[in-house]
Amino acid sequence: MSDAVDVAVIGAGPAGMAAAAELAERGVGVRVYDEQASPGGQVFRSIEKVTEQRPADLHTLGEQYARGLRDVRRFRQSAVSYVPGAAVWELDGSSPQEVRLGLLHDNRAATVRARHALIATGAMERPTPFPGWTLPGVMSTGAAQTLLKESGLVPEGRVVLAGSGPLLYLFASQMLQSGCVPVCILDTTTRMSLTALAVLAPAAVHALPELRRGMRWLQRIRDSSIEHIHRVTGLQAIGGERLQTIRFRQRRRWLEVSADLLLVHDGVIPNTWLAMSAGCEHYWHTRQQCWHPRIQANGVSSHERISIAGDAGGIVGGDLACIRARLAALHVAHSLGAATRVEVQEAQNAAHSGTRKLVALRHFLDGYYVPAAAFQLPEDDDTLVCRCEEITVAQIKAVAALGCTGPNQGKAFTRCGMGPCMGRECGITVSRLLDNHHKLGMQETGYFRIRPPVKPITVGQLADLE
Ligand SMILES: Cc1cc2nc3c(=O)[nH]c(=O)nc-3n(C[C@H](O)[C@H](O)[C@H](O)COP(=O)(O)OP(=O)(O)OC[C@H]3O[C@@H](n4cnc5c(N)ncnc54)[C@H](O)[C@@H]3O)c2cc1C
């Protein structure tokens, strides 16, 4: 027999915590599953541990991070049932009466039935394929920040940051606070586009404190000895056993810098695997250049018993994630008879102005930090696209030339996307390369068909499932 609950929330980041608290306050039976050991999600990862065991790191990680403790404490004190260390590997929406979750908790597989599921699985970093990106000594900026939050680890040696986006500058600023000075930042941000310029004024009017926070990170970088090199368009990591040199192009010149560690970042994209595997509809979001689930304003997906909130529904940032998650939860409460239509409407009206300012900021960030062209369509044919199966750009192009128009057809020829990461690192690039050849548009080109399990689980664990 499987366990049952009214609402299962997947993810205990800002969105999942806010949604679950709203449901619990209305007397709905809610359980939150998260694969991490403690609540907080990406932005407030390990906040309780840092506060208790390494309070000096709060200064390094900044005010915004420290403020997360308040949200996490409120979540802990609520009536929400919270299950840490629980990875959801399946979300089955095939029954009209309920949804079923497949879990892995304490090394044991289990199933849970729920009247409604709310996916709040957040975001992941956008893959950045370039020559040498699989070399030891090259990693993502988010991964380095995770090590800092989890374990207080700060990079050593000659560290170079490359790419674009707020997280890159936030981490550079956090490194400086920790006393570790990167050698340089190879910035791939292009000149401010007219699209970004058009939304700068509304963002400045509505979200000045948030813009100021970003400007403080940039000021700290300017005040340091970090060399900030702009308009970088090509990036290559070179070395034998591990990274030794970084080659990059600035305008028409090729330059080199020696480094021990290269941290790359090019923005974040929604973590869509569970929603995709449950059969929820998705579409190509042109402004954010990634796949988004098709959700209504109230968070409900194309499956009426599955709602999606926070960055998993489209990149919005932690604050907007919370506001929208509360509204999505209220709608779920209404559908279960625990909130009235008037309450839903009043909450929507009350949230309107807060939402508007954060949407303005998001439009500006989307327009300013456009994903780098060189990562979207790698220039060098030898660049690995699929890290797991070691498939190159040239191999995907060859498959496209054979007539494959979509990534699922391409899988049969290359095994691309069939390795342990299940296409998380290559999916967008494969679709991009096929679209570039056939010019069908990303929507028509499509994406890998995602099937459960979306998290690693052994045959033994599956066999032990009751
Ligand atoms: C690596 C990284 C670092 C970031 N650092 C910052 C930062 O320092 N500051 C900032 O402002 N923004 C940061 N962001 C952006 C930030 O994640 C979002 O703006 C914000 O946290 C979104 O909140 P959320 O609740 O939607 O998702 P998240 O905070 O990402 O929470 C999602 C939660 O879902 C859980 N989860 C995912 N899949 C499963 C599954 N299958 N089973 C069980 N649990 C699952 C995760 O463990 C996570 O706890 C970062 C993003 C990334 C990818």
Ligand as a Chemical Component Dictionary entry (heavy atoms), coordinates in Angstrom:
data_LIG
# 
_chem_comp.id                   LIG 
_chem_comp.type                 NON-POLYMER 
_chem_comp.pdbx_formal_charge   0 
_chem_comp.three_letter_code    LIG 
# 
loop_
_chem_comp_atom.comp_id 
_chem_comp_atom.atom_id 
_chem_comp_atom.alt_atom_id 
_chem_comp_atom.type_symbol 
_chem_comp_atom.charge 
_chem_comp_atom.model_Cartn_x 
_chem_comp_atom.model_Cartn_y 
_chem_comp_atom.model_Cartn_z 
_chem_comp_atom.pdbx_ordinal 
LIG C1  C1  C 0 23.271 26.654 -8.465  1  
LIG C2  C2  C 0 22.389 27.842 -8.202  2  
LIG C3  C3  C 0 22.743 28.778 -7.239  3  
LIG C4  C4  C 0 21.923 29.888 -6.982  4  
LIG N1  N1  N 0 22.313 30.791 -6.042  5  
LIG C5  C5  C 0 21.561 31.902 -5.836  6  
LIG C6  C6  C 0 21.935 32.889 -4.872  7  
LIG O1  O1  O 0 22.947 32.742 -4.192  8  
LIG N2  N2  N 0 21.166 33.986 -4.726  9  
LIG C7  C7  C 0 20.009 34.163 -5.472  10 
LIG O2  O2  O 0 19.328 35.180 -5.332  11 
LIG N3  N3  N 0 19.608 33.245 -6.376  12 
LIG C8  C8  C 0 20.353 32.131 -6.572  13 
LIG N4  N4  N 0 19.963 31.202 -7.505  14 
LIG C9  C9  C 0 18.677 31.407 -8.172  15 
LIG C10 C10 C 0 17.640 30.820 -7.191  16 
LIG O3  O3  O 0 17.653 29.405 -7.260  17 
LIG C11 C11 C 0 16.237 31.184 -7.411  18 
LIG O4  O4  O 0 16.016 32.496 -7.735  19 
LIG C12 C12 C 0 15.337 30.827 -6.219  20 
LIG O5  O5  O 0 15.989 30.045 -5.264  21 
LIG C13 C13 C 0 14.178 30.069 -6.765  22 
LIG O6  O6  O 0 13.459 29.461 -5.726  23 
LIG P1  P1  P 0 12.700 28.093 -5.982  24 
LIG O7  O7  O 0 12.026 27.773 -4.699  25 
LIG O8  O8  O 0 11.885 28.195 -7.202  26 
LIG O9  O9  O 0 13.832 27.010 -6.295  27 
LIG P2  P2  P 0 15.086 26.472 -5.489  28 
LIG O10 O10 O 0 15.543 27.413 -4.473  29 
LIG O11 O11 O 0 16.061 26.040 -6.520  30 
LIG O12 O12 O 0 14.533 25.156 -4.736  31 
LIG C14 C14 C 0 14.243 23.977 -5.422  32 
LIG C15 C15 C 0 14.377 22.807 -4.468  33 
LIG O13 O13 O 0 13.862 21.651 -5.111  34 
LIG C16 C16 C 0 14.653 20.547 -4.771  35 
LIG N5  N5  N 0 14.492 19.532 -5.827  36 
LIG C17 C17 C 0 14.715 19.671 -7.150  37 
LIG N6  N6  N 0 14.389 18.529 -7.803  38 
LIG C18 C18 C 0 13.963 17.654 -6.860  39 
LIG C19 C19 C 0 13.491 16.312 -6.909  40 
LIG N7  N7  N 0 13.330 15.650 -8.075  41 
LIG N8  N8  N 0 13.175 15.691 -5.749  42 
LIG C20 C20 C 0 13.271 16.344 -4.549  43 
LIG N9  N9  N 0 13.708 17.625 -4.448  44 
LIG C21 C21 C 0 14.035 18.283 -5.590  45 
LIG C22 C22 C 0 16.064 21.097 -4.652  46 
LIG O14 O14 O 0 16.843 20.292 -3.783  47 
LIG C23 C23 C 0 15.815 22.492 -4.081  48 
LIG O15 O15 O 0 15.939 22.504 -2.680  49 
LIG C24 C24 C 0 20.749 30.074 -7.755  50 
LIG C25 C25 C 0 20.395 29.133 -8.729  51 
LIG C26 C26 C 0 21.192 28.023 -8.952  52 
LIG C27 C27 C 0 20.788 27.017 -10.021 53 
# 
loop_
_chem_comp_bond.comp_id 
_chem_comp_bond.atom_id_1 
_chem_comp_bond.atom_id_2 
_chem_comp_bond.value_order 
_chem_comp_bond.pdbx_ordinal 
LIG C1  C2  SING 1  
LIG C2  C3  SING 2  
LIG C2  C26 DOUB 3  
LIG C3  C4  DOUB 4  
LIG C4  N1  SING 5  
LIG C4  C24 SING 6  
LIG N1  C5  DOUB 7  
LIG C5  C6  SING 8  
LIG C5  C8  SING 9  
LIG C6  O1  DOUB 10 
LIG C6  N2  SING 11 
LIG N2  C7  SING 12 
LIG C7  O2  DOUB 13 
LIG C7  N3  SING 14 
LIG N3  C8  DOUB 15 
LIG C8  N4  SING 16 
LIG N4  C9  SING 17 
LIG N4  C24 SING 18 
LIG C9  C10 SING 19 
LIG C10 O3  SING 20 
LIG C10 C11 SING 21 
LIG C11 O4  SING 22 
LIG C11 C12 SING 23 
LIG C12 O5  SING 24 
LIG C12 C13 SING 25 
LIG C13 O6  SING 26 
LIG O6  P1  SING 27 
LIG P1  O7  DOUB 28 
LIG P1  O8  SING 29 
LIG P1  O9  SING 30 
LIG O9  P2  SING 31 
LIG P2  O10 DOUB 32 
LIG P2  O11 SING 33 
LIG P2  O12 SING 34 
LIG O12 C14 SING 35 
LIG C14 C15 SING 36 
LIG C15 O13 SING 37 
LIG C15 C23 SING 38 
LIG O13 C16 SING 39 
LIG C16 N5  SING 40 
LIG C16 C22 SING 41 
LIG N5  C17 SING 42 
LIG N5  C21 SING 43 
LIG C17 N6  DOUB 44 
LIG N6  C18 SING 45 
LIG C18 C19 SING 46 
LIG C18 C21 DOUB 47 
LIG C19 N7  SING 48 
LIG C19 N8  DOUB 49 
LIG N8  C20 SING 50 
LIG C20 N9  DOUB 51 
LIG N9  C21 SING 52 
LIG C22 O14 SING 53 
LIG C22 C23 SING 54 
LIG C23 O15 SING 55 
LIG C24 C25 DOUB 56 
LIG C25 C26 SING 57 
LIG C26 C27 SING 58 
# 
